[in-house]
Amino acid sequence: MHEPVWVGWLLVLLCAGAAAYCLVRARTGPAAYRGDARGEGLMALGMAAMALPASAVTPPQWSSWVCTAVYATAGLWALARRHPHHAVGMFAMAYMALAMALPADHMGPAAAVGRADATGPVAATGPVAAPGAMDGMSGMGHGGPGGVPLLTGLLLAYYTVYVIAAGVRLVPASVRAADPAAEGTGAATGPGAPADPGPPGVLRACRVAMGIGMLAMLVAL
């Protein structure tokens, strides 16, 4: 991946914080939400591990293949449990791990062009040819963009729509909780009222944060 180190650390903090909260809620939260919280926490842990800057940890060459297998297996498990969003997230991480494991010219024509440009005579003699100049969080340092552009674009579109839709669903809950006029309507009170400000609402906020993190990782691929 190609992005500044500080962006990688921000992603690590974001995903690690979401993972810590979700895993705690998976043990102490209401039984109805423990399964969702566990899935979100494990996905956030995987994202935090993938976002670690190469300057902090230099993984062995085979680690990307291990991550690909682990994320793909988790995606199949999520499909079997009928959690399509978790499955998309796990398969997206498996795709990014595979893109880091394979040379850029094995992932598509556009990536091959980018790699050829980076190894041409200008790149070999110019200042941009400094070793590791384009190294990103993974430490693999491809000269061109990784992955298949069409698939990356589809994932970007999916997470953009997801973040916007999930964020919009969070806004009314906050407005209802803060609006004094809602107290007389019974919409936000009573034993059957939804607990938006509580654990379910926070879990949805974690999903939005993780969706933003996934967007940043896909852009940096």
Disulfide bonds with the S-S distance in Angstrom:
none
